[in-house]
Amino acid sequence: MDIIGRYKDWRSYRRTINELNALSNRELADLGISRADIHFVARRAR
């Protein structure tokens, strides 16, 4: 993968983490996600 593609993937990963971190614990629970799962979910979201 080229450098631009890798950068876009990283930006998407960071955006997902930031958006999930902005949610309350209750909102995350409604989605079936715990705070500990955020990085795992973000990696799969690409």
C-alpha positions, 0 to 999 in steps of 0.5 A: 500500500502506498503512503497516501493510502496508509495515511488515509487509513490512519486518519479514518482509524483516529476519527473513529476512535475520537468519535467513539471516545466522545460517546458516553458509557451509556451510548457505547453500551447501547451499541454493544461496545465497551471503552476497552473495545474502542481500539479494536472496533476502530481497527475493524472499521476501515 
